[in-house]
Amino acid sequence: MEKTEKKRVLVVEDDEDVITYLSLWLSDQGFDVDVARDGNEASEKVKQRPPDLVTLDIVMPQKTGVKFYKEFKRDPRYAHIPVIIITGLQQEFKRFISHRRTAPPPEGYIAKPFSQEELLETIRRVMGEAQTLSREEKRKGNCA
Amino acid sequence: MMDATLQAWLHTQLFEQVPVSIAIIDRNFVIVEHNRNFEELFGPGRGRKCHTVYKKQAGTCDACIAALSFQDGKVRVNDEVGVDRNGHPAHYLVHMIPIVTPQGDIPYIIEMSTDITEIKRLQREYQVLFEKVPCYIAVLNRDYRIVKANELMRETFGATTGQYCWEVFKRRADRCEDCPAELAFSDGQTHVCEQEGINKQGEKTRYVVHAAPLSRTDDSVTHVMEMAVDVTRIYQLEQEKLEAERLAAVGQTVAGLAHGIKNILTGLHGGMYIFKSGLDRGDQGRIQQGWQMLDRNIEKISTLTRNLLSFSKGKIPEIQLVRPSDIVQEVVELYRDAARQQDVELRAEIDSQLAPAPFDPEGLHTCLANLVANAIDACQMSERPSCAVTVRCREQSEVIFLEVEDQGCGMDYDIKQKVFTNFFTTKGEGGTGIGLLLTRKIIQEHGGKLEVDSSPGKGSLFRMIFPRSRLPKPAPRPESPPDTEARPSEETRQG
């Protein structure tokens, strides 16, 4: 991680224990953490300040993770921001969310209960890809 | 004295006008005279041998009835098959009346034939219909003895005429308690019911029987025709489907369980991490926070386990005839105060005509209580200033509907999809999500289903649907204490 600029993670989750766990653990890993307790709050937070990564639960009151994810990924301002879905829902849901026509598949999918190693590895992978993508986009932008 | 005109008419016209075929034959079996009706049926016959005209055959008939009447002078009636003028078979009923002279001679016989070809055709059709129709048919007299049974009935039940219907259908020694034929005899109406019999192989057979009254006159029912359609296979499929639904519920329960446990495990992992990292850093705040999280999640898993035990205990539903409206009333009374304290108006809309039905009253109470509690919670999460929950019970076309409608926060599509498939809760710390699963399990044990209609911000309608035909049968009340097969209660087994 670059010391000068901490990456920001938006944790979208409604379970208080999971929020506490993810927030502390991500902070310990050197991230800045922001929390949204449902899809509506997440949309607001993203609008105020787009994060570098979103971890997203699915089953939440008000606006669910599925709805938030669809809107988020269809918005060209945020489509490049990686999303890791962290949910207790089973494999059927992974297939469902990965094959939707209305939105691209999520960059990461982690089933609860997750191991810290698995989550860290997934974060590194998706952030690495996002950085590559970002550079690629910039390069394309410059050419144009 | 008869009027001369009438007498003249009788002599000249009657012969031609009567609606039967008349021919007069002599002792040589030659037709000496016939009327127009005869000619229309058999063709012209004057001067010809009767067998050539009636039957279009050269030789005399094997058993000639006319010959007998020429011998003994008796009137005879016979059912004959001949050939009509177009060469088609003709059934006719012939009356042979010898003309006897004062000297006792019999020079002629008058043969009066009625064409019954159409009646015979209908008889054959009826016979085919009766014998070959793919259902059981038995005609019973007032003693409940079978006077006629069709082919399928004979093949399946080994029915023979003269036996009592209960002997044949059910291998019983005495009359059945719920006899549709008895009702048909008493009120002259058709009665329908589903019955279980035993076929001649000793196998159980389910059939839907229509008992229709038969009478020669309009005023009294002399016989009842029982027509039964075999539904054994359909019944088996229905039972298999119910079983499959129960198994599916078990499968979904296990899936839901796994989801519930995953969340708690995540909480425990989190607690462990925070506690350990607190120890590593000597951070008392973290140690405290981690400890509390561990404590909370251990409590959660204890609650879940307790709920699961009551869920999976395998409590056998105690089915008895109850008024669903009484249970609705009970639940509404139970929750009214709690609802009022939360500014929720709890209402009951009850169809007082609803007949009793076989339910496990405790199970139904649990279902309604869960749905009402959920509805009150949904109202609390609503942004409306005031909110109402309505509990309804009604019946339509033999289907009982129990509904709980709220004006609460409602659910969107994704939540609706998951409501019954997971230990799903939107109540944060407050719920384990087991209520709806338990509700659905109980409903399925009653052969019913649960539907939900909901839209965010408007409210939800949970509808329990119980077709009467699928409700379980009330358990017979044992007169003696339960035998050793009765399961001991959980407490007894543990104790």
Interface residues (C-beta under 8 A of the other chain):
Chain A: D14 D15 E16 D17 V18 T20 Y21 L22 L24 W25 D28 I58 V59 M60 P61 K63 T64 G65 V66 K67 G88 L89 Q90 A111 K112 P113 F114 Q116
Chain B: A255 A258 H259 K262 N263 L265 T266 G267 L268 H269 G270 G271 Y273 I274 S277 R286 Q289 M293 R296 N297 M381 C409 D412 D414 I415 K418 N422 F424 T426 G428 E429
